[in-house]
Amino acid sequence: MDGLETLRRIKKRLPDVPVVMLSGHGHARTIVEAMQLGASDFLRKPFEVEELELAFQKALENRALRQEVEELRGRAGKNRTELILSDEDDKMREVREVIEQVADTDITVLIRGESGTGKENVARTLHEQSDRSGKPFVKVNCAALPSELLESELFGFEKGAFTGAQKRKLGKFEYANKGTIFLDEIGEMSPALQAKLLQVLQDGEFSRLGGESDVMVDTRILAATNRNLEDAVQKGEFREDLYYRLNVVTIAMPPLRDRKGAVPLLADHFLRKFAEEYKKEPRQLSPETMEVLTSYHWPGNVREFENMIRRMIVLGSEQAVLQEIAQREAPEIDEVSSLLDLGALGAELANGNGVDLKQIAKKAARVAEKRVIAKVLQETRWNRKEAAERLKISYKALLYKMKENGLAESR
């Protein structure tokens, strides 16, 4: 039995024990194979005692670091699970019951809800309470990449599959083997990719880009969307067969405005979390601040709430956040009347002065454009792709106009 076989058996029985390989054969292939099998370091004979001591120290430090990371992940997972499972709101109680029923199965779950409602937290809770909790949890945002890049990200590619493919690359599905893959914004996936995803759901296999053979995977699929998939199916934008494959069990996440009783619980959680993160003194919110937070409509849901509490902790003051909420809730000023100032225009005309009609029309059009874009974004729950389709402009044009009109940070 050679050294590599010994290493293989050690890592099989004691995977967490660091192993330093010593060998008189320093061939590159042997070193690579040893590292792939889990060796912490590889020393060639002859070596100095200091080299061996350094290798041991490095191996033990790496092991301690991994244990610390796992402990932090476990603590974060526990806090996340407690946050979801301790919410006594009726709608969240329904969410909790579904999680408890399906967490330890391999069934596909579709998580629906507005942006910022905590769909990813539900997905992670499902994973952490399943038999796959010790295996990888891999998240992929289907809206973050163009279709061509998303395909290679999900399914990988072989060497030479396209220009620049210098070596084989494994896809997210392979990294999630034996674990869970979370497909966020599934409604933004192109029809061609939807067909390939359907094959994975049906047969548990796929082919890499440029590959000739199928790759088998054992991966649980969780998906999330803020789109109305039923409408997307009717419009031909989402495959009906994939919809029924994904929609086996649905978890509907309610918006924060519909569960105001959760605000004190969330506030306490995020206050403790950020006080620890930024090394600040834990604090309690005043009754007046809590009343404002409870009555606010939270268009950005839990994500917006979390960022507000983060700001309170970092700034050490509640006033900045309260002022921002007050400004958001203030009645909208009639921008057109303010911009045109009809009284001033009348005075100009009475004095015999002219007015620039083209300039007035241009300003009025800009105000109207901003209002329409804001309204459509609200109606689509800030789904930019759907908003662009309703406005009959490209996705990039919408992003540009949002930035031009100061709407980029409204989410």
VEXDREN-2710 file (C-alpha; in Angstrom, 1 decimal):
% VEXDREN-2710
k/r/px/py/pz
1/MET/0.0/0.0/0.0
2/ASP/1.6/3.3/-1.1
3/GLY/1.3/6.7/0.4
4/LEU/-1.6/7.9/-1.7
5/GLU/-3.7/4.8/-0.9
6/THR/-2.9/5.4/2.8
7/LEU/-4.0/9.0/2.5
8/ARG/-7.2/7.9/0.7
9/ARG/-8.1/5.5/3.6
10/ILE/-7.2/8.0/6.3
11/LYS/-9.5/10.7/4.7
12/LYS/-12.3/8.2/4.3
13/ARG/-12.3/7.2/8.0
14/LEU/-11.2/10.5/9.5
15/PRO/-12.0/13.3/7.0
16/ASP/-11.4/16.1/9.4
17/VAL/-7.9/15.1/10.4
18/PRO/-5.2/17.1/8.6
19/VAL/-2.6/15.0/6.8
20/VAL/0.9/16.2/5.7
21/MET/2.4/14.0/2.9
22/LEU/6.2/13.3/2.9
23/SER/7.7/11.8/-0.2
24/GLY/11.0/11.3/-2.0
25/HIS/9.2/11.5/-5.3
26/GLY/8.2/15.1/-6.0
27/HIS/6.4/14.5/-9.3
28/ALA/3.8/17.1/-10.1
29/ARG/1.1/14.5/-10.8
30/THR/1.7/12.9/-7.3
31/ILE/1.5/16.3/-5.6
32/VAL/-1.7/17.2/-7.4
33/GLU/-3.4/13.9/-6.6
34/ALA/-2.4/14.1/-3.0
35/MET/-3.9/17.6/-2.7
36/GLN/-7.1/16.4/-4.5
37/LEU/-7.4/13.6/-2.0
38/GLY/-7.3/16.1/0.9
39/ALA/-3.7/16.4/2.0
40/SER/-3.0/19.6/3.9
41/ASP/0.5/20.0/2.5
42/PHE/3.2/18.0/0.6
43/LEU/6.9/18.0/1.5
44/ARG/9.7/16.5/-0.5
45/LYS/12.5/14.6/1.1
46/PRO/15.0/15.7/2.3
47/PHE/13.4/18.5/4.3
48/GLU/14.3/20.8/7.2
49/VAL/12.7/20.4/10.6
50/GLU/11.5/24.0/10.4
51/GLU/9.6/23.1/7.1
52/LEU/7.8/20.2/8.9
53/GLU/6.9/22.4/11.9
54/LEU/5.6/25.1/9.6
55/ALA/3.5/22.5/7.6
56/PHE/2.0/21.2/10.9
57/GLN/1.3/24.7/12.1
58/LYS/-0.3/25.7/8.8
59/ALA/-2.5/22.5/8.8
60/LEU/-3.7/23.0/12.3
61/GLU/-4.5/26.7/11.6
62/ASN/-6.5/25.8/8.5
63/ARG/-8.4/23.2/10.5
64/ALA/-9.2/25.7/13.3
65/LEU/-10.3/28.2/10.6
66/ARG/-12.6/25.7/9.0
67/GLN/-14.1/24.8/12.4
68/GLU/-14.7/28.5/13.1
69/VAL/-16.4/29.1/9.8
70/GLU/-18.6/26.0/10.4
71/GLU/-19.5/27.3/13.8
72/LEU/-20.4/30.8/12.4
73/ARG/-22.5/29.2/9.7
74/GLY/-24.2/27.1/12.2
75/ARG/-24.9/30.1/14.4
76/ALA/-26.2/32.1/11.4
77/GLY/-28.4/29.2/10.4
78/LYS/-29.8/28.8/13.9
79/ASN/-30.7/32.5/14.0
80/ARG/-32.3/32.4/10.6
81/THR/-34.3/29.3/11.5
82/GLU/-35.4/30.7/14.8
83/LEU/-36.5/34.0/13.1
84/ILE/-38.7/32.1/10.7
85/LEU/-40.0/29.5/13.1
86/SER/-40.7/31.8/16.0
87/ASP/-42.9/34.3/14.1
88/GLU/-46.5/33.9/15.4
89/ASP/-48.2/35.6/12.5
90/ASP/-50.9/33.4/11.0
91/LYS/-49.4/33.6/7.5
92/MET/-45.9/32.8/8.8
93/ARG/-47.4/29.9/10.8
94/GLU/-48.6/28.4/7.5
95/VAL/-45.1/28.9/6.1
96/ARG/-43.6/27.1/9.2
97/GLU/-46.0/24.2/8.9
98/VAL/-45.1/23.6/5.3
99/ILE/-41.4/23.8/6.0
100/GLU/-41.8/21.2/8.8
101/GLN/-43.7/18.9/6.5
102/VAL/-41.4/18.9/3.5
103/ALA/-37.9/19.8/4.9
104/ASP/-36.8/16.2/5.3
105/THR/-38.0/15.1/1.9
106/ASP/-36.4/15.6/-1.5
107/ILE/-39.5/17.2/-3.0
108/THR/-39.1/20.3/-5.2
109/VAL/-40.4/23.5/-3.5
110/LEU/-41.4/26.8/-5.2
111/ILE/-41.0/29.8/-2.9
112/ARG/-43.1/32.8/-4.0
113/GLY/-43.3/36.4/-2.8
114/GLU/-42.2/40.0/-3.3
115/SER/-38.6/41.0/-3.4
116/GLY/-37.1/41.2/0.1
117/THR/-39.6/39.0/1.8
118/GLY/-37.0/36.3/2.8
119/LYS/-37.3/33.7/0.2
120/GLU/-33.7/32.7/0.4
121/ASN/-34.0/32.4/4.2
122/VAL/-36.8/29.9/3.7
123/ALA/-34.7/27.9/1.2
124/ARG/-31.7/27.8/3.6
125/THR/-34.0/26.7/6.4
126/LEU/-35.4/23.9/4.2
127/HIS/-31.8/22.8/3.5
128/GLU/-30.6/23.0/7.1
129/GLN/-33.5/20.9/8.4
130/SER/-33.1/18.2/5.7
131/ASP/-31.0/15.1/5.6
132/ARG/-28.7/17.1/3.2
133/SER/-27.8/19.7/5.7
134/GLY/-24.2/18.5/5.8
135/LYS/-23.8/18.8/2.1
136/PRO/-23.5/21.9/-0.2
137/PHE/-26.2/24.6/-0.5
138/VAL/-25.6/26.4/-3.8
139/LYS/-27.4/29.6/-4.8
140/VAL/-27.8/30.8/-8.4
141/ASN/-29.5/34.0/-9.3
142/CYS/-31.1/33.3/-12.7
143/ALA/-31.6/37.1/-13.4
144/ALA/-28.0/38.1/-12.8
145/LEU/-26.4/36.6/-15.9
146/PRO/-27.3/36.5/-19.6
147/SER/-28.7/33.2/-20.8
148/GLU/-25.5/31.9/-22.4
149/LEU/-23.4/32.6/-19.3
150/LEU/-26.1/31.1/-17.0
151/GLU/-26.1/27.9/-19.0
152/SER/-22.4/27.4/-18.5
153/GLU/-22.7/28.5/-14.8
154/LEU/-25.4/25.9/-14.1
155/PHE/-24.2/23.0/-16.2
156/GLY/-20.5/23.6/-16.8
157/PHE/-18.5/23.1/-20.0
158/GLU/-15.9/20.9/-21.6
159/LYS/-12.5/22.1/-22.8
160/GLY/-12.8/23.6/-26.2
161/ALA/-16.6/24.0/-26.0
162/PHE/-16.2/27.7/-27.1
163/THR/-13.5/30.3/-27.5
164/GLY/-11.7/30.8/-24.2
165/ALA/-12.8/27.4/-22.7
166/GLN/-9.2/26.3/-21.9
167/LYS/-10.2/23.6/-19.5
168/ARG/-13.2/21.8/-18.2
169/LYS/-15.4/23.7/-15.7
170/LEU/-17.9/22.1/-13.4
171/GLY/-21.4/23.6/-13.2
172/LYS/-23.3/24.6/-10.1
173/PHE/-25.4/21.4/-10.3
174/GLU/-22.3/19.3/-9.9
175/TYR/-21.1/21.4/-7.0
176/ALA/-24.5/20.9/-5.4
177/ASN/-24.4/17.1/-5.9
178/LYS/-25.8/15.3/-2.8
179/GLY/-26.9/18.8/-1.5
180/THR/-29.4/21.5/-2.5
181/ILE/-29.4/24.0/-5.3
182/PHE/-31.5/27.2/-4.9
183/LEU/-32.6/28.8/-8.2
184/ASP/-33.5/32.4/-7.3
185/GLU/-35.6/34.4/-9.8
186/ILE/-36.5/31.3/-11.8
187/GLY/-39.0/33.3/-13.8
188/GLU/-36.2/35.1/-15.6
189/MET/-34.7/31.9/-17.1
190/SER/-34.8/31.7/-20.9
191/PRO/-37.1/29.0/-22.6
192/ALA/-34.0/27.1/-23.9
193/LEU/-32.5/26.8/-20.4
194/GLN/-35.9/25.9/-19.0
195/ALA/-35.9/22.8/-21.3
196/LYS/-32.5/21.7/-19.9
197/LEU/-33.7/22.3/-16.3
198/LEU/-36.7/20.2/-17.0
199/GLN/-34.4/17.3/-18.0
200/VAL/-32.6/17.6/-14.7
201/LEU/-35.9/17.5/-12.8
202/GLN/-37.2/14.5/-14.7
203/ASP/-34.1/12.4/-15.1
204/GLY/-31.5/13.8/-12.7
205/GLU/-29.0/14.2/-15.6
206/PHE/-27.7/16.8/-18.1
207/SER/-24.8/17.3/-20.4
208/ARG/-22.1/20.0/-20.1
209/LEU/-21.7/22.5/-22.9
210/GLY/-19.6/20.7/-25.5
211/GLY/-20.0/17.4/-23.7
212/GLU/-20.9/14.1/-25.4
213/SER/-22.0/12.1/-22.3
214/ASP/-24.6/12.8/-19.6
215/VAL/-23.7/13.8/-16.1
216/MET/-25.8/12.2/-13.3
217/VAL/-26.5/14.4/-10.2
218/ASP/-28.5/13.8/-7.0
219/THR/-29.5/17.4/-6.1
220/ARG/-32.6/18.8/-4.5
221/ILE/-34.0/21.8/-6.4
222/LEU/-35.6/24.7/-4.6
223/ALA/-36.8/27.7/-6.7
224/ALA/-38.0/31.2/-6.0
225/THR/-39.7/33.9/-7.9
226/ASN/-41.5/37.3/-7.5
227/ARG/-43.2/36.9/-10.9
228/ASN/-46.7/35.7/-11.6
229/LEU/-45.7/32.4/-13.3
230/GLU/-49.3/31.6/-14.3
231/ASP/-49.3/34.8/-16.4
232/ALA/-45.9/33.9/-17.8
233/VAL/-47.2/30.5/-18.8
234/GLN/-50.2/32.1/-20.6
235/LYS/-47.9/34.5/-22.5
236/GLY/-45.6/31.6/-23.5
237/GLU/-42.6/33.0/-21.5
238/PHE/-42.5/30.1/-19.1
239/ARG/-42.8/26.4/-20.0
240/GLU/-46.0/24.9/-18.7
241/ASP/-44.5/21.5/-18.1
242/LEU/-41.6/23.0/-16.1
243/TYR/-44.2/25.1/-14.1
244/TYR/-46.0/21.9/-13.0
245/ARG/-42.7/20.2/-12.2
246/LEU/-41.6/23.1/-10.0
247/ASN/-45.0/23.8/-8.4
248/VAL/-45.2/20.6/-6.5
249/VAL/-45.2/22.4/-3.1
250/THR/-45.5/26.2/-2.9
251/ILE/-44.5/28.4/0.0
252/ALA/-46.0/31.9/-0.2
253/MET/-44.0/34.5/1.7
254/PRO/-46.2/37.4/2.9
255/PRO/-45.0/41.0/2.5
256/LEU/-43.9/42.7/5.7
257/ARG/-46.8/45.2/5.6
258/ASP/-49.2/42.2/6.0
259/ARG/-47.5/41.0/9.2
260/LYS/-46.8/44.0/11.3
261/GLY/-46.7/41.8/14.4
262/ALA/-43.3/40.6/13.2
263/VAL/-41.7/44.0/13.3
264/PRO/-40.6/43.9/17.1
265/LEU/-39.2/40.3/16.6
266/LEU/-37.3/41.4/13.5
267/ALA/-36.0/44.6/15.2
268/ASP/-34.7/42.6/18.2
269/HIS/-33.0/40.1/15.9
270/PHE/-31.3/42.7/13.7
271/LEU/-30.3/44.9/16.6
272/ARG/-28.5/42.0/18.2
273/LYS/-27.0/40.8/14.9
274/PHE/-25.5/44.2/13.9
275/ALA/-24.5/45.2/17.4
276/GLU/-22.3/42.1/17.4
277/GLU/-21.1/42.5/13.8
278/TYR/-20.1/46.2/14.3
279/LYS/-19.0/45.7/17.9
280/LYS/-21.5/48.2/19.2
281/GLU/-23.4/48.3/22.5
282/PRO/-26.7/46.5/22.2
283/ARG/-29.6/48.9/22.3
284/GLN/-33.4/49.0/22.5
285/LEU/-35.6/51.1/20.3
286/SER/-37.7/53.8/21.9
287/PRO/-41.5/53.2/21.9
288/GLU/-41.9/56.1/19.4
289/THR/-39.5/54.6/17.0
290/MET/-41.1/51.1/17.3
291/GLU/-44.5/52.7/16.5
292/VAL/-43.1/54.4/13.4
293/LEU/-41.5/51.1/12.2
294/THR/-44.7/49.2/12.8
295/SER/-46.9/51.6/10.9
296/TYR/-44.6/52.1/7.9
297/HIS/-45.6/50.1/4.8
298/TRP/-42.1/48.7/4.0
299/PRO/-42.2/48.5/0.1
300/GLY/-38.7/46.7/0.3
301/ASN/-40.0/44.3/2.9
302/VAL/-37.5/42.6/5.3
303/ARG/-34.5/43.5/3.3
304/GLU/-35.4/47.2/3.6
305/PHE/-36.1/46.8/7.3
306/GLU/-32.8/45.1/7.8
307/ASN/-30.9/47.9/6.1
308/MET/-32.7/50.5/8.2
309/ILE/-31.7/48.8/11.5
310/ARG/-28.1/48.4/10.2
311/ARG/-28.0/52.1/9.6
312/MET/-29.3/52.8/13.1
313/ILE/-26.6/50.7/14.7
314/VAL/-23.8/52.1/12.5
315/LEU/-24.8/55.8/13.0
316/GLY/-25.8/55.2/16.7
317/SER/-29.0/57.2/16.2
318/GLU/-32.6/56.6/15.3
319/GLN/-33.3/60.1/14.0
320/ALA/-31.8/59.7/10.6
321/VAL/-33.9/56.7/9.9
322/LEU/-37.0/58.3/11.3
323/GLN/-36.5/61.4/9.1
324/GLU/-36.0/59.2/6.0
325/ILE/-39.3/57.4/6.7
326/ALA/-41.1/60.7/7.3
327/GLN/-39.8/62.0/3.9
328/ARG/-41.0/58.9/2.1
329/GLU/-44.4/59.1/3.7
330/ALA/-44.8/62.9/3.1
331/PRO/-47.5/63.8/0.5
332/GLU/-46.0/64.0/-3.0
333/ILE/-45.6/67.6/-4.2
334/ASP/-47.2/68.3/-7.5
335/GLU/-44.0/68.4/-9.5
336/VAL/-45.7/69.7/-12.7
337/SER/-47.3/72.7/-11.0
338/SER/-44.0/73.4/-9.1
339/LEU/-41.9/73.0/-12.2
340/LEU/-44.1/75.1/-14.5
341/ASP/-45.0/77.8/-11.9
342/LEU/-48.0/79.0/-13.9
343/GLY/-48.3/82.3/-11.9
344/ALA/-44.7/83.2/-12.9
345/LEU/-45.4/82.3/-16.5
346/GLY/-48.5/84.6/-16.5
347/ALA/-46.4/87.5/-15.1
348/GLU/-43.8/86.9/-17.8
349/LEU/-46.4/87.1/-20.5
350/ALA/-48.0/90.2/-19.0
351/ASN/-44.7/92.0/-19.2
352/GLY/-44.4/91.1/-22.8
353/ASN/-41.7/88.6/-22.4
354/GLY/-41.6/85.3/-24.2
355/VAL/-41.6/81.8/-22.8
356/ASP/-39.7/78.7/-24.1
357/LEU/-42.6/76.4/-25.0
358/LYS/-40.2/73.6/-26.1
359/GLN/-38.3/73.7/-22.8
360/ILE/-41.6/73.6/-20.8
361/ALA/-42.8/70.6/-22.8
362/LYS/-39.5/68.8/-22.3
363/LYS/-39.6/69.3/-18.5
364/ALA/-43.3/68.3/-18.2
365/ALA/-42.5/65.1/-20.3
366/ARG/-39.7/64.2/-18.0
367/VAL/-41.9/64.6/-14.9
368/ALA/-44.6/62.5/-16.5
369/GLU/-42.0/59.8/-17.5
370/LYS/-40.7/59.6/-14.0
371/ARG/-44.2/59.1/-12.6
372/VAL/-45.2/56.4/-15.1
373/ILE/-42.0/54.5/-14.5
374/ALA/-42.4/54.7/-10.7
375/LYS/-46.0/53.5/-11.0
376/VAL/-45.2/50.5/-13.2
377/LEU/-42.3/49.5/-11.0
378/GLN/-44.6/49.5/-8.0
379/GLU/-47.2/47.5/-9.9
380/THR/-44.6/44.9/-10.9
381/ARG/-43.1/44.8/-7.4
382/TRP/-39.8/46.2/-8.7
383/ASN/-39.4/43.4/-11.2
384/ARG/-37.4/45.4/-13.7
385/LYS/-37.7/42.9/-16.6
386/GLU/-41.5/42.8/-16.4
387/ALA/-41.6/46.6/-16.0
388/ALA/-39.5/47.1/-19.1
389/GLU/-41.9/44.8/-21.1
390/ARG/-44.9/46.8/-19.9
391/LEU/-43.2/50.1/-20.8
392/LYS/-42.2/48.6/-24.2
393/ILE/-38.5/49.5/-23.8
394/SER/-35.4/47.4/-23.4
395/TYR/-34.1/46.3/-20.0
396/LYS/-31.0/48.5/-20.3
397/ALA/-33.1/51.5/-21.3
398/LEU/-35.2/51.1/-18.2
399/LEU/-32.1/50.9/-15.9
400/TYR/-30.8/54.1/-17.6
401/LYS/-34.1/55.9/-17.1
402/MET/-34.4/54.8/-13.5
403/LYS/-30.9/56.2/-12.8
404/GLU/-31.7/59.4/-14.8
405/ASN/-34.9/59.9/-12.8
406/GLY/-33.4/59.1/-9.4
407/LEU/-35.4/55.8/-9.1
408/ALA/-32.5/53.4/-8.8
409/GLU/-32.5/53.5/-5.0
410/SER/-36.2/53.3/-4.4
411/ARG/-36.4/49.6/-4.1
END
